[in-house]
Amino acid sequence: MSIKSYLDFLNESINIPPGPGIEGSLLKNLSEDEISLFSEEPLLSNLISSLKISIVGDELYYYNDKDIIDVLSQYFTMK
């Protein structure tokens, strides 16, 4: 296991939500319409309440986790 993936594992295992300055966090900028989806779609709001993602302003933070990215890809174009 590499040091980076080990740090990602530690962040996720102690339930630190992704965000600015959090090691392993990835960023996606959102439009106002995309931000509104988080209040309309239970699957997305569940990601926030389970600390899998964070929204700060118009920025979506998430970890490089296949399950999280699969859910986000249902609503957004992910890289």
CORCORJO-V189261 format. One record per residue. N is the residue number from 1. SS is DSSP state (h for helix, s for strand, l for the rest). Layout:
N	SS
N	SS
This chain:
1	l
2	l
3	h
4	h
5	h
6	h
7	h
8	h
9	h
10	h
11	h
12	h
13	h
14	l
15	l
16	l
17	l
18	l
19	l
20	l
21	l
22	l
23	l
24	l
25	s
26	s
27	s
28	s
29	s
30	l
31	l
32	h
33	h
34	h
35	h
36	h
37	h
38	h
39	h
40	h
41	l
42	h
43	h
44	h
45	h
46	h
47	h
48	h
49	h
50	l
51	l
52	l
53	s
54	s
55	s
56	s
57	l
58	l
59	s
60	s
61	s
62	s
63	s
64	l
65	l
66	h
67	h
68	h
69	h
70	h
71	h
72	h
73	h
74	l
75	l
76	l
77	l
78	l
79	l
